[in-house]
């Protein structure tokens, strides 16, 4: 294990009240990812400082409502790409009803595994890196960005275009209104699969030059077709005139995700533009044009990250999936503060890089296509993005909904699979529409086989001979194999 011999332990603290000033709570800690210690605390100041704590405190509570941000060993609920409650749901548990000592124990071991994997990747780059230096960021995404190549961030006027809500959205709220008595069910592409699909895309490279509307008229008479066919990366300023009425409610171009921040969207990267132009009438008002499409992001990463992506055990590990999602989302982060010495006082800072906005466009396009297929199957989505689609379904639809989702390469959360749900291994192997090597994992998930899933998750922290033995045992039991 990468964290062996470290003087830093890892823990989870679940406060009774996580909406205001935190007080009493339950704290669970581990030093090896196997054995945990559990205790009742009366407040944050009871937490040992040699432990990095993942908490259930929202970002706003930690950084705005209180001064708890000063406790450098405490992390907010979304430090990982999932919060504690969602993590438990993905393991078939409900935070509201689970005894805190059991919930804390499971979360603590999962947190240790995630951090163990992440630290191993970071140590590949910097062999002498200490744990405290490795994990200083507000999120794991911030901590992992050093594993990625340098990205290009726009300056001055271009920086104003690369804003959240103007050039991209984290996710899309559709115009679908859930029917009464339905429940929201989340489906996702397996995290590792989605992460590598994104990081394997050819990335745009600059410098990016602005082309205004008058110059566009001289360069081309084909309008939107020029953006689609350009061999150079194009980031276009558009007006959407009309859209296919069947598609518009799902695509949600410019739909706000936050009532307090309703920016009007007008900029779009070439990959998303190509998809949108198939069912919308667009006017191109200007564009930034880059130099070329280069190698993929993953090709520019360290040997350790490439090995992690190619490791067959990575595919089956929930914890590895969390790291993979943090990694691809790190590629779309804003520029680190203090890294830009070209910015003038008062200049706008972009919310992502040129490469990052293409990543957002790929995620949007991928999840939109799946949202459209689900709509055609009778399950209109209420939101989608960041590798997931969320639909509102009736209880009596649940079985059919999950079966249809499997054909699209989407999996439900463990907690949303009915206890009496039956889908044989042979049926899974035939129906599964995603990466075929994942069918073993999907079959175990649909069986609600928590022991199998737990073994799959802990394998990545074992030595290779032991994990090969465990994987072979399960593969031999998998009927289609």
N, C-alpha and C positions, 0 to 999 in steps of 0.2 A: 504494500500500500504506500502511496505517495506521502501520506501524513504520519507514517510510522516515525517514531522518535521525535515528533514535534512536541513542543511545550504548549501548544495551543489546542484546547478542546473545543467541541462544538455542541451547541445546545438549542433547544426550542423553549420559548417562554410564552405561555398562553395566559394573558391577563383577563381577569373576570370582566373588567370594563375596558374595552379598547377604543371607545369613542371620545373619552375625555382624559383627564390626568390619570395615568395608570396607577393602580394600587395592588391589591392582592392578585395572586396568580399561581400558576403551576409551572415549575421549571424542571426540565429534563435535560440531562447532559450525558455525553459519551466521549470517551477518549480513543476508542478503537472501532466504533461502528457496530459493535456486537453487544456489549453490555451497557446498560443505561442506569443512571441514578436519577431518582425523582424526588422532588421536594416542594412543599408549599411555601410561598414567599409572601411577604407583606408589602413589597414594592420593588421597583427597579434597583434600588440601592442594596438589595439582598443578593443581587446577581454577581457571582464571582467574575473578576475581570480577566481571568485567563481563559475565558470561554467566549467564542464568537456566537452571539445569540440571534437566532431568527425568531421574530416575534409576530404576533397577530395585530400589531399596531399599524394603522394606515399611515401613509406618507404624511398626510396633513397633521396628524396628531404628533408624530415624531419631530417634524420640521417646522410646523407653524403654530399649533395650539399649545405646545409645551416646549421646554428647553431640553428635552431628552436627546436631541441630536448631539448634544455634547458628550453623551455616553458613547464613546467610539467603539465599544464592543457590542452595541445593540443595532440590529438591522430591522427595517420595517417589513410589513407583510409581503410586499411585492419586490423584495430584494431578488428573489428568484422569479422566473417568468410566471410562476403560479403562486397564489397565496396558500396559506396552510389549509384553509377550508376546501379549496378546489383540489389541492393535492390529496386530501383524504377522500374526496369524492372519486378521484381517479383510482383509488384503491378500495372502493366499495363501502366507504364509511361516511358517517354524517357527524360533523363537529358538534351539532346540537345535542346529539344523543349518546355520543361515545364518552366513556369515562375519561377524564382528562389525563390520567396516568397512562392509559393505553394510547390515546391520541398523541400525547406528547412523545411516548416511546417510539411509535412508528415514524412520526415526523422527524424525530431526532436522528434516527438511523438513516432515513432518506436524505436528510440535510447533510449528514456526514459523507454519504456516498457521492452526492453531487459535488461537494467541495473537494473531496478526494480526487475525483476525476479532473476537476478544473485545475487543481493544484499540480497534478501530474503533467497536464498540458503546459502550464505556465513554467514549470521547472525544466521542461524540454528546451525552452528558449533561454532561461536564465538558471543554470544549475545551482547557483548559490542563493537563489531567491528564498527569503524567509516568508512564513505564512502571513505575518503581520503586514509585510510589504505587498504581498500578493492580493490581499482582500481589503482594499481601502475605499472602494467606490460606493456610490449610493445604491447601485444594483450590480448583480453579477455581470451584466452586459458591460458595464464600465470596467470591471476588473479584467474581462476577457479581450477587450479591444486591442491589447498589445499583441495578441496572437495573429492579428490581421495585417494585411499590407497597408501602406499609407493611401489615403483617399484624397480626392481633389474637392476642395470646398470653394464655392463661388465667392466672389468679392463684390462689394458695392451694389450696383443695381441688380445684378443677378442673384445676390443673396436675398433680396426681397421676394423673389419668385419662389425660392425653395423654402417655403414656410408650410407648416402643418395646416391643413385646411385649404391652402391655395394650390399646392402642388401634389398633395397626397393626403390620405387619412389613415390613421392607425387601423381602423376597421370601418365597415359600412353599416349604418342603420338603414334598413330598407323601409319602404312605405307600406309594408304589409302590417296590418293590424291583427294581432293574435285573436282567435275566436275564444269565446267564453268557455271555461272548463278545460282549456288545453294547458299543457305543461311544456315549458321550454326544455329542449333536449339538445345538448351540444355534441356535435360530431367533429372529428378532426382527422386530417392526414397524419399518420404516425410521424411524430416530431422529427426523428432522424431522417426519414424519407424526404420530408418537406425541406428540411435544412439543407441537405446536399443538393436537392433540385435547384434551390436558390443560389447556393454558392458555386455551382457548376456553370452558371450562365456567363456568357461572354460579357465583360464589363466595359462600359463606355470610357473612353479616354479623351482628355482635352489636349490643348486648351479649347474652350467653348467660345465661339464668336457670335455676337448678336446680329441677327438679320431682321430688319424691320419690314413692315408690310410693303412699302414701295419697292424695296430691293427684292422681296419675294416675287413680286409681279414680274420683275425683269429676269429673275432666275428661272421661273417656272410658270406655266399656264395650267398645270394639272391640279393645283390646289392641294387638297388633303392627300391625294395619291402620291404627291412628291414626298410627304413625310413618311408614308408607308414604305415606299421603294428606296428611300435614301440608304446608301451603304454607310453613311456616317451617322453617328447618334444625333438625334434631334429631340430637343425639349421645346414643345410648342405652346404658344399662347393661343388659346382657342375661345371661340364662342360656340356653344351648343345651340343650334337652331331648332332642331326637332329630333325626337328619338322614337323608335318603335314603341308603341304604347304597351306592348306585352313585356318589353324588356325594361323600360324606364323605372318602374317601381322597385325592381330588384337591383338594377345597376346603381341607382342612387348617386349619380354624379353630383357632387357638391353637397350631399346631405350632411348636415352637422352631426357630430357625435357628442357635443357639449353645448348646452343651452346658453352658457355664458361666453362661448367663443364661436361665433357663427360667421366665419370668413367665407367669402365667395370664391369658389374654386375656378381657376382659369388656366392653369398650367398643367401639362401632362407629358410624361416621358413617351418615347416612341413606341415601346412595347405595349403600353396601355392604349395609346392612340390607335395603333393598328387594330386592336380588338374593338374599341369603341366605334371606329369608323364603319364597321360592318353593319351597324344598325342605327347610326345617327348621322344627321346632316351637320357637318362641322365647318366652321370658318376659321382659317389660320390667320391670326393677326400679327404674328411675329414668331421668332424662334431663336434659340441658342443652338448652334451646330457645333458638335465636337469634331475631333480629329479622326477617330477610328474606334472599332471594337477590338479590344485586346483579349488577353487570356482571362480565364475565370479567376474569381477570388481564391478558390480553394487551391489552385495551382501556385498561387503566390504565398501560400501559408507555409508554416514550418513543416518539417518532416513528421513531427509528432502529431500535428493536426491532421495531416494526410493519412497517417497510419490509423489514427482514431476513426476517421471517416471510413476507412477500408476494413476495419476490424469487424469480423462477422458477429462478435458478441455485442458490439455497440447497438446493432439493430434491435436487440431484444431487451435492452435495459431502459427502464423508465428514467432512471437518474441520468443516463447518457443522453436520453432525449431532451431532458431539461437543459443540459449543457449545450447540446447542439442548437436548441432554439435560442438560448442566450447568445450563442456565437453569431448566428445569422442576424439577429436583431441588433447586435453590437455593430454590425457592418452598416447600419442605417442611422447610427447615433449622430448628434451634432458634434462639431469639432470640440476637442478638449479645450477648456479654458487655459489661456496662457500659451497655447501652441501657435497661435497666429500673430506674427509680428508685422503683418502687412495691413492690418485693420486700422483705420483712422478713427479718432474719437467721434462717437455718434453714428458710426456705420452700423448697419443691420448685420446681425449674425444669422446665417442660414440654420435651419433646423435639421438639415441633413446634407450629405455630400452629393455630387453628381452621381456617383455609383449608388448611393443610398436611395435616391429617388427611383432609380431603375429597379432596385430590389423591392421597393414598395409597389411599383407597378406590376412586377411579376407576381407578387403575393396576391394583389388585388385581382389580377386576371385569372390566376389559378382558382381562387376561391369563388370568383364570380361564375365561372363555368360550372363548378360543382353546385353552386346555389341555383343556377338555371336548371340543371338536370333534376335537382330535388323538386323544384317547382313543377316541372313536367310530370313528375311522378306523384304529385299531389301533396307535397309538403313545402309550402311557401316559407322561405327563411325570413326571420325577423332581423338577423344581423349576420355578418361574416367578415373574416379577415384574420391575419396572423395565424394561418393554418387551420382555422376552424370555421364551421357553419352552425348556426343556432336556429332551430325550427321549433314552432309551437305545434304539438301533436296531441291528439286525444289518447287516453289510456288504451282504448281498444285498437289503436293504430300502431302501438309501440312495437310489437313483434314484426309486422310488415315493414315498418319504417327502418328498423335495424337491418333486416334482411336486404332491403333495397340499398341502404347505405353501404353495406359490405360490397355490393357489386360495383360501387363507385370508388372503392379504395378508401372509405371513411370508416372510422371506428367510434363507437359511443364511449362515454365514461362508464367505468365499472358500475357505479351506483345507478345508472340508468338502464341497466340490463335486467329485465324481469327475472326473478328467481327460478321460474319454471320455463325460461326460454330454452329452446333446444335447436341446435344447428350442428349437425354431425361434422366431424373432422373432414370427412370426404366431401360434404357439401361446401364447407369453408374453402377447401382447396380448389374446388371448381368455381365457386362464385366470387371469390376474392378478386377485386378489380385493381388492387394496388400491387406493389412490389411483391412478387411471388414468394420470395424467401421469407416474407413476413407472415405467411399463412400459418405457420406453426404458432407464432405468438398470438395471432388473431383468434385462432381456435381456442387457445387457453383462456383468452379474455372472455370470449363468448360462453365458455363453460363456467365462468366465474371462479376459475381455479386460482385462488389467491396464493396457494403454496407454489404452484408453477411460476406465477408471475414474480413472486418474491425470489425464487431461485434464479430466474432469468436476470433479475435486477442485481443481485449480489454477485453474480458470476464475474462481472467485469472487474471486480476488486480482487479476484482470486488469481493464483498462478495459472498459467495456460493449461497445464496438464489436468488440473482439477476441473477447470471449467469445461474443457473438451469432454471429459468423462460425463459431467452432468448433462451437457447439451446432447451428447450421443444417446444417453438414457431416455431423454424426452423425445428425441427424434425417432427412436426405435418404437416408442409407444404411439407415435402420430400415424394413424392408419394410412393416409395417402402416401406417406413416405415409403 
